[in-house]
Amino acid sequence: MLLSLEPRGQESRPMLWLSPLLAALLTLVSGMLLFTLLGHDPLETLHTLLIAPVSDWYGVSELLVKALPILLCALGLAVAYQARIWNIGAEGQLLIGALAGSAMALQLVDWESRWALAWVVLAGTCAGAAWAGLTAWLRTQFNANEILTSIMLNYIALNLLLFFVHGPLKDPAGFNFPESAMFGDASRLPLVSEDGRLHGGLYLALLALVAVWVLLHKSFLGFQIKVLGLDKRAAGFVGFREKRLVWFALLVSGALAGMAGVGEVAGPIGQLVPQVSPGYGYAAITVAFLGRLNPLGIVAASLLMALLYLGGENAQMNLNLPQAITQLFQGMMLFYLLACDVLILYRPRLKWKWARRQTLAEATT
């Protein structure tokens, strides 16, 4: 018996949405097998990983805190990916946004007006957009591959943050720890509830969600972005300006990632530290594809990814599993998603060997 893939002729709409569910199921099955090989009860481990972290309101609020930066980064990536602009630099744009927002917050530490928060958020958002603008400039002026340039800019952004947090922005009263001074109260995002750490970044994320949905589904500019992604030559024939759309998509993508970064330092952290992000920008790439570049799908995928972060920390503390369990699940999910996406354009077929041999024998006679 042989398994082959036959072209469908056109993409399967049911498989387009079933593929992420199938990938999630295969990830769970692989995880259970892995936990069994490690000597852990698979059901108990999955309960610790996926259910226990959200068993109370505090856990739900922590889930939302983790999901907010991932959601913002993934929404920005969805705009770029719709145009087939492969921005891999959300992590660096997030870090630059956190760095610029922190620098602004430290300058306004004595302010008592809420305008301080507005300036902090604006500084981080604009810095993220400017960092993505470097990728746009390199692509439009020198035809440089945005995958390579954006991912290399991630490392530059990380080292810039480390330089400033160990140098100019380091708290002189911080006992030589690599961290900035605490932000003033006026520069911090207010808490949504006193029962957890959920902060005002929730409103920014909801606003970004609505804005991206309207952009992609209800605006002519969003239509131009989609046409550019589907057929660059067709977009040129009808007068859509490719360079302008590349700039727009990357600036929006970078701005939302920068907003995610400043939301972290002005929200739950309250200062600039080297560990601003455990990899939210990279996780957002998986989330964007898992949500099918649809804003509503990205919301669900962001919650799932945030649950993996929370569950990984919970499993590390309670079951002594390595911290890398989160990255392992992320990698498996992306691998299975890419594998299952093959079924969107191809149909699996089973062929029996004896039937093939019989056909060959008849052909020779």
Secondary structure, DSSP 8 states (H G I E B T S, - for coil): -EEEEEE-SS--HHHHHHHHHHHHHHHHHHHHHHHHHTTS-HHHHHIIIIIGGGSSHHHHHHHHHHHHHHHHHHHHHHHHHHTT-----HHHHHHHHHHHHHHHHHHTTT--STHHHHHHHHHHHHHHHHHHHHHHHHHHHH---HHHHHHHHHHHHHHHHHHHHHTTTS-TTSTT-S------GGGS--BS-TTS--BTHHHHHHHHHHHHHHHHHH-HHHHHHHHHHH-HHHHHHTT--HHHHHHHHHHHHHHHHHHHHHHHIIIII-S--TTS-SSHHHHHHHHHHHTTT-HHHHHHHHHHHHHHHHHHHHHHHHH---TTHHHHHHHHHHHHHHHHTHHHHEEEEEE-HHHHHHHHHHHH-
